[in-house]
Amino acid sequence: MSENLVSTDLSLQSMYIHSGITSTVTTSFSSPAGSPLGLTLDGSGNMISGGSITDKIYINAGITSTVTTSFNSPRGAPTGLTLDGSGNLISAGGGFMDTAIFIHSGVTSTVTTSFASESDDPMGLTLDGSGNLISVDWWEDKIYIHSGITSTITTSFGSPAAEPRCLTLDGSGNLISSDSTNDSIYIHSGITSTVTTSFSSPGGAPMGLTMQPAAPVGWTGKISGVTDPAEIMGVAVANIATVKGVA
C-alpha cells in the first residue's frame, strides 16, 4: 500500500481517499455529521474528524464512514486536529477570533492544558518530525512553526494562496497544505513556503488533510500462525513496529 492522502470537503460534506498524493480519488464517503473540518489518524489507523455543525469530534472505524464514538470539542467547531507522540489529541477551533489550542488526555474530551495561539483563527494542525506543532491562520494567511507544543513561535511564512485551511506532512517531511481561495492542495519542499506541485481538491472546499501511511516493504497483511491479524499478543498491528522499542 502506498502512502495515500486523505482529505475532507466542506461544501460536499465528503471524505476522500486519494491514490497517493494526487488528485485521483479511489474512494469517498459522507462525513459523520456534515461540514467536516479537522482530520487526523490515531495510532491504530482510525480516522478522527471534527464536525462544524455539531461541534463534535468523531472517531471512526478505520478510514470509513462508521463512527465508533464521539464527544464534544472543548470550544465550538474543531477546525484543527492532530496527535502528539504520546497519542494525546491536540485540537483547535471554536470560531472566528477564538485563539485557543487544546491538549487532550488521550483521544477524549478531557483537556489537560491549553494555550493561546499566535493565530487569530487557528485551523489546520500537524507536528513536524521533532515534535514541533505547526498551525495555520486562515485570517492572517500564515503558517506557524511552534517551539514544541507551546504558544512560542520560532518561524512563520505566508501560505501559497490567501486562505490556508489545513496541514499534514508526507512521509518525507514535506508539508502539504490546502487553500479555499482557489480550492487547491499544495505539496511544499520541506516545511517552507516553496511549493513543488499542486492540484485541485476533489470537491472544491478542502478543509481537512491527513496521510494514510504506507505499509512496510514486503508486508502482505498476513502473518503465519496468527489467527487474529488485528493484534499480535495484544498489540495492534498498526503499532507493531514500536514493540520492544524497535522503531
Residue, then its C-alpha position, 0 to 999 in steps of 0.5 A: m500500500s502506498e502512502n495515500l492522502v486523505s482529505t475532507d470537503l466542506s461544501l460536499q460534506s465528503m471524505y476522500i481517499h486519494s491514490g497517493i498524493t494526487s488528485t485521483v480519488t479511489t474512494s469517498f464517503s459522507s462525513p459523520a455529521g456534515s461540514p467536516l473540518g479537522l482530520t487526523l489518524d490515531g495510532s491504530g489507523n482510525m480516522i478522527s474528524g471534527g464536525s462544524i455543525t455539531d461541534k463534535i469530534y468523531i472517531n471512526a472505524g478505520i478510514t470509513s464512514t462508521v463512527t465508533t464514538s464521539f464527544n464534544s470539542p472543548r470550544g465550538a467547531p474543531t477546525g484543527l486536529t492532530l496527535d502528539g507522540s504520546g497519542n494525546l489529541i491536540s485540537a483547535g477551533g471554536g470560531f472566528m477570533d477564538t485563539a485557543i489550542f487544546i491538549h487532550s488526555g488521550v483521544t477524549s474530551t478531557v483537556t489537560t492544558s491549553f494555550a493561546s495561539e499566535s493565530d487569530d483563527p487557528m485551523g489546520l494542525t500537524l507536528d513536524g518530525s521533532g515534535n514541533l506543532i505547526s498551525v495555520d491562520w486562515w485570517e492572517d494567511k500564515i503558517y506557524i512553526h511552534s517551539g514544541i507544543t507551546s504558544t512560542i513561535t520560532t518561524s512563520f511564512g505566508s501560505p501559497a494562496a490567501e486562505p490556508r485551511c489545513l496541514t499534514l506532512d508526507g512521509s518525507g517531511n514535506l508539508i502539504s497544505s490546502d487553500s479555499t481561495n482557489d480550492s487547491i492542495y499544495i505539496h511544499s519542499g520541506i516545511t517552507s513556503t516553496v511549493t513543488t506541485s499542486f492540484s485541485s481538491p476533489g470537491g472544491a472546499p478542502m478543509g481537512l488533510t491527513m496521510q494514510p501511511a504506507a505499509p512496510v516493504g514486503w508486508t502482505g497483511k498476513i502473518s503465519g500462525v496468527t489467527d487474529p491479524a488485528e493484534i499480535m499478543g495484544v498489540a495492534v498491528a498498526n503499532i507493531a513496529t514500536v514493540k520492544g522499542v524497535a522503531 
